[in-house]
Amino acid sequence: DPEFPKVIRDARNKRGITHEQLGQKINEKVTLLKKVETGTIKPDDTLSKKLERFLGIKLYINSNEGEEAIE
């Protein structure tokens, strides 16, 4: 989602938690979270999943979702 910084920031604010509290809950650095919220960097898959789970948001839709991986 190109609006990911706003989506993440709004979800965090809606929960009433600080960057520090979010960082502690999902075991990530505050500086990383701030960069993601400002759009400086895009979250990788691992961080995206943590944010989605904790904040109850959807950042992107995996095109392979529901399909088995073929090796």
C-alpha positions as CSV (number, residue, x, y, z in Angstrom):
1,D,0.0,0.0,0.0
2,P,1.6,3.3,-1.0
3,E,-0.1,4.9,2.0
4,F,1.7,2.6,4.4
5,P,3.3,5.3,6.5
6,K,-0.1,6.9,7.2
7,V,-1.8,3.6,7.8
8,I,0.8,2.5,10.3
9,R,0.9,5.9,12.1
10,D,-2.9,6.2,12.3
11,A,-3.2,2.6,13.7
12,R,-0.5,3.3,16.3
13,N,-2.2,6.6,17.3
14,K,-5.6,5.0,17.4
15,R,-4.2,2.5,20.0
16,G,-2.6,5.4,21.9
17,I,0.9,4.0,22.0
18,T,4.2,5.6,21.4
19,H,7.0,4.5,19.1
20,E,8.8,3.2,22.1
21,Q,5.9,1.1,23.3
22,L,5.3,-0.3,19.8
23,G,9.0,-1.1,19.5
24,Q,8.9,-3.0,22.8
25,K,5.8,-4.9,21.9
26,I,7.1,-6.1,18.5
27,N,10.8,-6.2,19.4
28,E,12.0,-3.6,16.9
29,K,14.1,-0.4,17.2
30,V,12.3,2.9,17.6
31,T,14.5,4.5,15.0
32,L,13.4,1.9,12.4
33,L,9.7,2.4,13.3
34,K,10.0,6.2,12.9
35,K,11.7,5.8,9.5
36,V,8.9,3.5,8.4
37,E,6.2,5.9,9.6
38,T,7.9,8.8,7.7
39,G,8.2,6.8,4.6
40,T,12.0,6.9,4.6
41,I,12.1,3.1,4.3
42,K,9.6,0.4,3.5
43,P,9.1,-2.3,6.0
44,D,10.4,-5.7,5.0
45,D,8.1,-8.8,5.1
46,T,9.0,-9.7,8.7
47,L,8.3,-6.2,10.0
48,S,5.2,-5.8,7.9
49,K,3.7,-9.0,9.4
50,K,4.6,-7.9,12.9
51,L,2.9,-4.5,12.3
52,E,-0.1,-6.1,10.7
53,R,-0.6,-8.5,13.6
54,F,-0.1,-6.1,16.4
55,L,-1.9,-3.1,14.9
56,G,-4.6,-5.1,13.2
57,I,-4.0,-3.5,9.8
58,K,-3.3,-4.8,6.3
59,L,-0.3,-3.3,4.6
60,Y,-0.2,-5.4,1.5
61,I,-1.8,-8.5,0.0
62,N,0.4,-11.4,-0.9
63,S,-0.4,-12.5,-4.4
64,N,0.6,-16.1,-3.4
65,E,-1.7,-16.1,-0.4
66,G,-3.6,-19.4,-0.2
67,E,-1.3,-21.1,-2.7
68,E,1.2,-23.7,-1.7
69,A,4.8,-22.9,-2.5
70,I,6.4,-25.0,-5.2
71,E,10.1,-25.8,-4.7
